[in-house]
Amino acid sequence: MILRNIADFAPPGIECGTGLALQDETGRHIFCLAGVKYQGPPGELFYAGIGGHLERGEDWLSCIHRETKEEIGIDLEVISSPVTWHVPQNNRVQNVNVIDYPRPFALYEMVYPLGLPKAGQLYFIVIYQALLPAKPLIFSKDEVGALIGLTTKQVISGINRKPSLEELKNEGTSIIEGDTRLDMQTRVYPIGTALALAHIFRADKAC
């Protein structure tokens, strides 16, 4: 199989960024609930992986370290993944070989969903793996409203449902850090890294 660079998978002329497949010591997958700057449909919030846009002159690893410190106040060690998944626009998940190290967990061609300012536009995300090494701190509620931890089953089910925070709480999910006064009837849905992981976990389970 031909080895390629991460950048070889990025469609030309589009936005690029990084995301984090982050787990805590219990194995839960940690995601950010959207902060107040993000306006979605009434009564709904999206959740996504920690991460953000690649800045001019920045490489992928520098980006994920910067974004992590900005969003949850800690740095962490990126884990080189034994496999790299590629999730193109059609969501047909496949394994690819890349020469970059540490090896990313996934490469995702995200299409901004309806209801967001960039709806329909493409965004290429390089997703790295890491473990949560310490208690996170949210500095900007504009960017991150709260952190939630989901099981693999809950991550996968996000493809087909918009559960309320109350429903997730009843399934054992808790708000790890952030605004605990959130309306528990708010319905949540995945975008970006969270949606990529849902497709990957579902495909991996089917193999």
Backbone as a ProteinNet text record, in pm:
[ID]
protein_1_A
[PRIMARY]
MILRNIADFAPPGIECGTGLALQDETGRHIFCLAGVKYQGPPGELFYAGIGGHLERGEDWLSCIHRETKEEIGIDLEVISSPVTWHVPQNNRVQNVNVIDYPRPFALYEMVYPLGLPKAGQLYFIVIYQALLPAKPLIFSKDEVGALIGLTTKQVISGINRKPSLEELKNEGTSIIEGDTRLDMQTRVYPIGTALALAHIFRADKAC
[TERTIARY]
84.4	0	87.8	51.2	130.5	119.7	235.4	237.5	221.3	139.2	112.2	123	140.6	137.8	-6.7	-28	-161.8	-216.3	-133	-178.7	-226.2	-179.9	-222.7	-372.2	-432.7	-573.8	-664.3	-604.9	-683.7	-722.1	-851.5	-891.2	-833.4	-785.8	-719.8	-814.6	-758.4	-830.5	-938.3	-936	-1039.6	-978.1	-1064.8	-1021.9	-967.5	-866.8	-810.7	-800.7	-805.6	-793.8	-764.7	-768.7	-741.8	-853.9	-866.7	-961.8	-898.4	-965.7	-909.1	-1006.8	-961.2	-1033.6	-983.2	-1050.7	-1003.6	-1085.2	-1016.8	-1083.6	-1032.4	-1122	-1078.5	-1038.2	-1009	-957.7	-1062.2	-1189.6	-1295.2	-1325.9	-1263.8	-1289.3	-1396.4	-1456.5	-1556.2	-1489.4	-1563.2	-1515.6	-1559.2	-1462.7	-1487.1	-1509.8	-1622.1	-1656.5	-1695.7	-1685.4	-1726.5	-1869.9	-1951.2	-2079.9	-2055.9	-2123.8	-2101.8	-2119.1	-2030.3	-2039.8	-2141	-2153.2	-2259.5	-2239.8	-2118.8	-2095.8	-2157.3	-2191.4	-2244.5	-2397.4	-2461.6	-2607.2	-2658.2	-2725.7	-2785.4	-2935.9	-3006	-3152.3	-3199.9	-3316.1	-3367.6	-3378.9	-3330.3	-3340.7	-3239.2	-3139.1	-3039.6	-2897.7	-2803.8	-2662.1	-2585.6	-2477.8	-2392.7	-2281.1	-2227.6	-2106.7	-2000.4	-1875.7	-1765.3	-1639.4	-1536.3	-1408.1	-1336.1	-1249	-1160.6	-1074.6	-1051.3	-970.6	-1013.9	-955.4	-989.8	-905.8	-916.1	-856.6	-704.5	-642.7	-499	-465.7	-374	-334.2	-216	-195.5	-89.2	47	122.4	254.7	255	137.1	125.5	118.8	179.1	164.3	52.3	19	-96.1	-79.4	38.2	59.3	57.9	121.1	119.7	-22.9	-103.8	-243.4	-319.8	-309.6	-389.2	-341.9	-211.8	-163	-214.2	-207.6	-256.1	-405.3	-482	-626.8	-665.7	-595	-626	-601.3	-488.6	-458.8	-558.3	-599.7	-696.3	-835.3	-874.9	-1012.7	-1033.6	-935.6	-955.3	-839.8	-747.1	-648.2	-537	-521.4	-414.4	-347.6	-224	-157.8	-164.4	-140.3	-148.9	-56.2	-35.8	51	-33	-4.1	-73.9	-24.3	-117.8	-85.6	-83	25	32.2	-62.1	-151.9	-253.1	-196.1	-233.6	-187.1	-249.1	-364.9	-430	-478.1	-492.9	-552	-674.5	-786.7	-912.2	-930.9	-987.8	-1021.9	-1172.7	-1234.4	-1379	-1404.8	-1425.1	-1450.6	-1593.5	-1629.3	-1761.7	-1875.5	-1856.2	-1963.9	-1970.1	-1883	-1879.7	-1846.9	-1785.8	-1742.1	-1605	-1605.1	-1485.1	-1387.8	-1257.9	-1155.8	-1025.8	-936.6	-803	-708	-617.6	-514.9	-380.7	-273.3	-138.9	-82.2	-35.5	29.3	167.7	259.5	396.9	418.9	324.8	340.5	343.3	421.7	430	426.2	352.8	265	151.5	112	12.7	-125.2	-200	-333.7	-431	-534.2	-637.6	-727.9	-754.7	-848.3	-826.7	-870.5	-875.3	-1019.9	-1079	-1223.2	-1255	-1334.3	-1383.6	-1523.8	-1529.1	-1655.4	-1726.8	-1858.4	-1943.2	-2022.4	-2007.1	-2079	-2229.6	-2297	-2440.6	-2526.6	-2651.7	-2748.7	-2765.7	-2787	-2804.7	-2679.8	-2563.3	-2438.5	-2400.8	-2324.5	-2292.7	-2226.7	-2148.5	-2075.7	-2142.2	-2271.7	-2344.9	-2311.3	-2278.4	-2247.5	-2100.7	-2021.1	-1878.9	-1801.7	-1683.8	-1601.9	-1491.3	-1462.5	-1360	-1284.6	-1153.8	-1070.9	-1011.8	-1037.3	-993.8	-898.7	-782.9	-688.6	-714.9	-751.9	-794.5	-686.9	-640.1	-539.9	-603.3	-537.4	-581.1	-504	-572.1	-504.9	-589.8	-526.6	-595	-597.6	-706.1	-720.9	-629	-523.2	-424.4	-457	-549.8	-578.1	-717.2	-761.9	-892.5	-889.5	-981.4	-982.1	-1040.1	-1002.9	-1054.3	-1102.7	-1225.8	-1280.5	-1262.8	-1185.6	-1157.3	-1256.4	-1309.2	-1397.2	-1529.1	-1636.6	-1769.3	-1821.9	-1756.7	-1794.5	-1766.7	-1653.3	-1612.2	-1669.1	-1657.8	-1694.5	-1793.4	-1915.7	-2014.7	-1994.3	-1954.8	-1932.9	-1862.5	-1814.4	-1758.3	-1847.9	-1872.9	-1951.9	-1874	-1901.1	-1836.4	-1939	-1918.4	-2012.6	-1949	-2031.7	-1985.1	-1973.6	-1904.8	-1893.4	-2031.8	-2120.5	-2256.4	-2329.2	-2314.5	-2379	-2319.8	-2189	-2124.5	-2184.8	-2193.9	-2247.2	-2392	-2472.2	-2614.9	-2639.1	-2537.8	-2552.8	-2576.4	-2545	-2569.2	-2718.7	-2798.6	-2941.1	-3035.7	-2984	-3075.8	-3020.4	-3109.9	-3074	-3128.8	-3056.2	-3106.7	-3102	-3187.8	-3180.1	-3069	-3021.3	-2921.9	-2979	-3109.9	-3175.3	-3168.4	-3193.3	-3185.7	-3044.3	-2945	-2806.8	-2771.1	-2821.4	-2796.5	-2853.4	-2973.7	-3037.5	-2962.5	-2883	-2801.7	-2663.8	-2639.2	-2513.3	-2414.8	-2452.6	-2364.5	-2370.9	-2259.2	-2258.2	-2181.6	-2212.1	-2135.7	-2008.3	-1895.6	-1767.9	-1719	-1732.3	-1683	-1762.5	-1791.2	-1860.7	-1990.6	-2082.1	-2207.1	-2302.9	-2320	-2409.8	-2555.2	-2580.9	-2718.1	-2780.5	-2721.3	-2776.6	-2918.2	-3002.9	-3137.7	-3127.6	-3172.6	-3155.3	-3247	-3339.7	-3424.2	-3359.3	-3244.9	-3172.4	-3130.6	-3155.5	-3118.1	-2981.3	-2901	-2763.4	-2736.6	-2644.8	-2610.7	-2462.9	-2399.2	-2255.5	-2221.5	-2110.5	-2049.7	-1899.2	-1828.9	-1683	-1630.2	-1533.9	-1469	-1568.9	-1669.2	-1767.9	-1842.7	-1879.3	-1950.5	-1857	-1733.3	-1635.1	-1616.3	-1602.9	-1584.7	-1706.4	-1825.1	-1946.6	-1942.9	-1904.5	-1895.6	-1786.2	-1673.2	-1560.6	-1597.4	-1652.4	-1686.4	-1790.9	-1886.5	-1988.6	-1927.6	-1838.1	-1773.2	-1682.5	-1609.4	-1517.7	-1594.9	-1709.8	-1792.9	-1850.6	-1875.4	-1935.2	-1833.3	-1705.2	-1601.5	-1589.6
-119.6	0	124.5	223.9	345.4	428.7	473.9	563.6	707.1	783.7	921.8	1013.5	1142	1243.7	1280.1	1330.2	1375.2	1475.2	1570.4	1677.5	1625.1	1506.4	1449.5	1419.6	1402.8	1368.6	1491.8	1608.1	1730.6	1784.1	1793.5	1854.2	1995.4	2035	2165.9	2282.3	2384.4	2510.5	2512.1	2416.7	2417.6	2444.9	2474.7	2494.2	2363.6	2374.4	2257.6	2282.7	2176.1	2188.9	2055.4	2053.2	1931.1	1905.3	1778.3	1738.7	1633.5	1603.3	1513.1	1401.4	1276.6	1159.4	1136.3	1197.3	1204.2	1110.8	1032.5	944.2	969.8	946.1	954.8	816.5	806.8	680.4	568.8	604.9	503.1	456.7	520.2	483.8	566.7	659.8	746.4	840	875.1	967	1108.3	1200.4	1334.9	1432.1	1504.4	1601.6	1735.3	1839.4	1973.1	2000.1	2052.2	2108.5	2250.5	2291.4	2423	2535.2	2634.8	2753.6	2853	2967.3	3062.7	3132.4	3130	3196.9	3121.3	2994	2911.2	2905.8	2953.7	2956.3	2843.1	2746.4	2636.5	2648.4	2545.3	2545.9	2563.8	2626.4	2646.2	2513.9	2515	2397.2	2289.8	2320.7	2220.8	2275.7	2186.9	2218.6	2107.2	2141.9	2036.4	2004.1	1883.7	1849.2	1805.3	1831.7	1808.2	1779.1	1733.5	1710.9	1841.5	1839.4	1953.4	1971.8	2095.6	2121.2	2249.2	2275.1	2396.8	2415	2533.9	2561.7	2574.9	2526.8	2539.1	2684.3	2744.7	2881.9	2887.1	3004.7	3020.7	2983.8	2898.7	2858.8	2750.2	2699	2600.5	2459.5	2361.7	2223.3	2156.5	2033.2	1966.1	1948.8	1903.6	1878.6	2007.1	2111.2	2239.8	2289.2	2267.5	2310.8	2239.5	2107	2034.4	2066.3	2086	2124.2	2263.2	2358.1	2493.9	2493.2	2425.1	2424.2	2359.3	2253.4	2185.6	2277.5	2348.1	2440.6	2556	2603.3	2713.9	2670.8	2549	2507.7	2439.3	2360.3	2293.6	2315.2	2405.7	2451.1	2353.9	2246	2150.9	2109.2	2062	2001	1849.8	1777.4	1632.4	1568.2	1439.9	1364.2	1295.2	1326	1261	1117.1	1023.7	882.9	848	787.7	744.6	626.1	637.7	534.8	418.8	294.1	181	179.4	244.6	255.1	398.7	436.7	566.6	543.5	597	586.8	710.8	690.2	802.2	803.4	917.9	932.6	1045	1010.9	1113.4	1165.7	1253.4	1317.1	1216.1	1103.7	1003.8	911.3	935.8	859.1	710.9	674.6	536.5	518.3	468	461	355.9	392.3	299.5	326.7	227.4	245.8	299.2	387.4	440.8	437.7	442.8	447.3	588.6	646	777.3	766.8	850.3	844.6	939.4	1028.5	1124.4	1053	1107.5	1052.5	1167.3	1151	1039.3	1024.8	901.8	872.1	914.7	990.8	1033	915.5	929.6	826.9	831.2	952	963.7	1092.6	1088.7	1204.9	1216.9	1336	1350	1469.9	1445	1552.6	1590.9	1689.4	1731.8	1831.6	1814.4	1912.8	1985.3	2116.7	2193.5	2169.6	2138	2107	2231.4	2210.5	2319.6	2383.1	2515.2	2587	2656.7	2621.4	2689.1	2784.9	2890.2	2993	2939.8	2832.4	2779.3	2653.5	2641.1	2521.3	2483.2	2354.3	2303.9	2311.4	2390.7	2402.3	2285.5	2258.5	2145.1	2189.6	2103.2	2129.6	1999.5	1998.2	1879.1	1876.7	1766.7	1756.6	1639.1	1665.4	1561.2	1530.5	1406.9	1368.9	1284.1	1331.9	1259.7	1195.8	1091.3	1025.1	1076.8	1080.2	1116.5	1070.5	1060.7	1031.9	1158.7	1178.4	1297.2	1282.6	1366.2	1345	1414	1509.3	1588.4	1649.1	1711.2	1775	1893.5	1897.3	2008	2135.4	2248.5	2378.6	2452	2498	2571.3	2720.6	2786.3	2927.6	3017.2	2970.6	3053.1	2981.6	3029	2970.7	3009.2	3107.6	3138.9	3019	2953.4	2841.6	2708.8	2683.9	2554.1	2575.9	2523.2	2537.8	2439.2	2317.5	2211.5	2095.7	2003.1	1878.6	1763.4	1670.1	1551.9	1427.1	1318	1190.6	1089.6	1033.1	939	801.4	697.9	562.7	546	441.2	413.1	394	324.3	303.2	435.3	528.4	659.6	739.5	727.5	797	748.1	617.1	560.4	602.7	599.5	630.3	776.2	862.2	1002.9	1025.5	926.1	939	949.4	878.7	864.9	929	994.4	1052	1181.6	1259.4	1381	1368.6	1299.6	1281.8	1412	1423.8	1537.1	1510.1	1616.3	1598.4	1513.6	1525.3	1444.3	1295.5	1263.4	1124.4	1069.8	1149.7	1106.4	1087.9	1178.4	1165.7	1035	1001	876.5	752.8	769.9	660	654.6	745.1	743.3	851.7	936.9	1046.5	1159	1225.1	1340.6	1454.7	1575.8	1692.3	1696	1678.4	1665.4	1800.1	1901.4	2033.8	2135.3	2251	2356.9	2395.1	2446.1	2500.1	2387	2365.3	2260.2	2306.9	2433	2485	2475.5	2399	2380.1	2323.7	2367.1	2312.2	2165.2	2077	1934.6	1882	1965.3	1925.4	1959.1	2027.5	2060.3	1931.9	1927.7	1811.4	1835.4	1730.5	1744.6	1651.9	1694.2	1617	1637.2	1538.7	1545.9	1616.7	1689.1	1737.7	1715.3	1735.6	1728.8	1596.2	1604.1	1485	1387.1	1437.8	1349.6	1266.2	1328.3	1255	1159.5	1201.2	1112	985.9	1002	886.1	794.3	852.7	770.8	680.1	735.9	656.4	550.4	587.6	494.8	378.5	409.6	303.7	210.3	265.5	181.2	89.5	145	64.9	-41.4	-5.7	-99	-213.5	-180.7	-281.2	-379.4	-327.7	-411.5	-504.2	-474.9	-555.2	-695.1
0	0	0	-77.2	-90.3	37.7	89	203.8	155.9	227.5	187.3	308.4	281.2	385.9	418.9	539.9	578.8	478	438.9	350.3	215	175.6	47.6	45.2	162.9	170.8	177.6	198.8	212.4	75.2	44.3	-83	-93.9	-211.5	-226.2	-199.1	-135.8	-119.5	-13.5	82.2	184.9	322	417.9	555.4	611.8	697.8	763.9	913.2	989.8	1133.5	1196.9	1329.4	1403.6	1503.6	1542.6	1645	1733.6	1844.3	1942.2	1976.9	1957.2	2006	2147.7	2244.2	2382.7	2471.3	2554.2	2649.1	2790.7	2889.2	3027.8	3077.5	3207.6	3261	3260.9	3247.3	3243.2	3101.6	3002.1	2863.6	2796.2	2869.9	2807.7	2707.3	2603.1	2501	2539	2544.2	2595.2	2479.4	2485.4	2382	2445.2	2363.2	2404.1	2360.6	2452	2412.3	2365.4	2260.8	2200.7	2301.5	2293	2376.6	2321.6	2389.5	2358.1	2223.3	2167.6	2039.4	1922.3	1944	1836.2	1844.9	1741.8	1736.8	1648.8	1709.5	1635.9	1637.7	1595.6	1601.4	1745.1	1767.5	1903.7	1979.9	2103.5	2187.2	2156.8	2074	2037	2053.3	2081.4	2086.7	2016.5	1949.8	1895.5	1994.6	1982.6	2056.9	1956.4	1990.4	1897.3	1976.5	1908	1973.3	2000.6	2098.2	2121.4	1997.2	1959.2	1840.5	1772.4	1656.8	1584.5	1460.3	1404.1	1273.8	1279.1	1173.4	1154.7	1121.4	1197.9	1173.2	1076.4	1017	918.5	979.8	911.8	956.4	1063.4	1098.8	1205.7	1147.4	1215.9	1171.7	1251.4	1213.6	1274.6	1425.4	1468.7	1611	1692.5	1640.8	1710.9	1727.6	1625.7	1629.3	1739.8	1748.2	1847.9	1989.3	2008.7	2141.6	2180.3	2087.9	2116.4	2147.7	2063.1	2082.2	2215.3	2252.1	2378	2497	2495.1	2605	2608.7	2491.9	2487.7	2533.9	2501.6	2527	2661.2	2708.3	2837.5	2934.7	2901.6	2997.5	3032.2	2957.3	2986.3	2855.8	2868.8	2754.2	2773.4	2669.3	2678.1	2576.9	2594.9	2505.3	2398.6	2274.8	2164.4	2151	2132.8	2117.4	1968.7	1923.3	1783.8	1763.7	1667.1	1645.2	1562.8	1594.6	1513.2	1374.2	1358.6	1227.7	1208.4	1082.9	1050.9	964.9	1009.7	935.2	849.1	731.8	643.5	625.5	657.2	643.1	542.7	414.8	313	322.8	230.6	234.9	231	163	153.6	275.4	374	499.7	481.2	368.1	347.4	411.2	531.3	613.5	559.4	558.9	514.5	589.6	592.5	649.5	543.4	586	495.6	567.3	491	546.6	531.1	640.4	635	698.2	652.7	702.7	820.2	846.4	955.5	1091.4	1184	1319	1419.3	1529.1	1562.4	1461	1441.2	1339.4	1387.7	1306.4	1348.3	1351.9	1432.8	1440.4	1317.8	1268	1155.9	1078.3	952.1	863.2	817.7	836.6	816.3	727.7	623.9	537.7	586.3	671	731.4	641.9	628.8	562.1	671.6	677.9	780.5	766.8	879.2	872.1	857.4	817	808.7	945.5	944.8	1069.4	1117.2	1059.5	1092.9	980.3	1011.5	910.4	783.7	795.1	679.6	623.5	640.5	598	454.3	434.4	301.4	263.9	337.2	306.2	366.8	308.9	349.3	444.6	543	643.7	669.6	646.5	662.6	802.9	876.8	1016.3	1032.9	1093.4	1133	1280.2	1309.6	1444.1	1511.6	1628.2	1705.8	1829.3	1881.9	2003.9	2123.9	2240	2365	2482.7	2599	2724.7	2808.3	2881.1	2965.1	3086	3097	3202.3	3334.6	3333.2	3453.3	3441.1	3548.2	3546	3450.2	3353.9	3257.5	3318.5	3261.2	3302.2	3178.4	3180.2	3065.8	3090.9	3005.7	3022.6	2950.4	2838.6	2756.4	2731.9	2797	2774.2	2635.8	2570	2432.2	2341.8	2363.4	2279	2328.2	2457.3	2515	2628.9	2613	2718	2830.8	2798	2896.6	2828.1	2907.2	2856.7	2900.4	2809	2842.3	2804.4	2875.9	2847	2800.3	2682.4	2622.5	2605.8	2617.2	2587.2	2436.3	2394.3	2251.4	2189.3	2259.1	2209.9	2190.5	2283.6	2270.6	2154.8	2135.8	2023.3	1892.3	1875.4	1751	1729.8	1834.9	1820.6	1785.3	1803.1	1767.5	1619	1536.3	1392	1363.5	1441.7	1409.6	1509.9	1612.6	1710.8	1768	1829.3	1901.4	2043.9	2130.1	2265.8	2345	2442.6	2534.2	2635.2	2699.6	2804.2	2918.1	2940.7	3043.7	3007.9	2880.7	2836.4	2852.8	2815.9	2831.3	2978.6	3062.8	3206.9	3259.5	3213.1	3257.6	3208.6	3103.9	3052.1	3118.1	3212.7	3285.5	3248.1	3153.2	3113.2	3216.4	3239.1	3328.5	3263.1	3307.9	3263.2	3345.8	3279.7	3349	3400.2	3319.8	3354.2	3274.7	3335.3	3262.5	3329	3250	3299.7	3338.3	3468.1	3515.8	3518.2	3479.3	3477.5	3338.1	3251.6	3118	3126.5	3034.3	3026.4	2987	3075.5	3051.8	2941.3	2894.3	2781.4	2647.1	2652.1	2529.5	2457.9	2328.7	2248.8	2185.4	2179.3	2132.4	2015.2	1929.4	1810.6	1777.7	1712.5	1686.8	1555.9	1557.5	1434.1	1444.8	1334.7	1335	1385.5	1476.7	1529.4	1589.1	1659.2	1722.8	1618.6	1508.1	1403.2	1329.9	1308.5	1246.1	1329.6	1461	1548.4	1544.9	1536	1527	1404.1	1289.2	1167.4	1176.7	1236.4	1249.4	1341.7	1458.3	1554.7	1497	1422.2	1361.8	1256.4	1173	1069.7	1130.8	1234.5	1298.4	1365.3	1423.1	1487.8	1385.9	1264.1	1159.6	1094.2	1111.3	1044.4	1106.6
[MASK]
+++++++++++++++++++++++++++++++++++++++++++++++++++++++++++++++++++++++++++++++++++++++++++++++++++++++++++++++++++++++++++++++++++++++++++++++++++++++++++++++++++++++++++++++++++++++++++++++++++++++++++++++

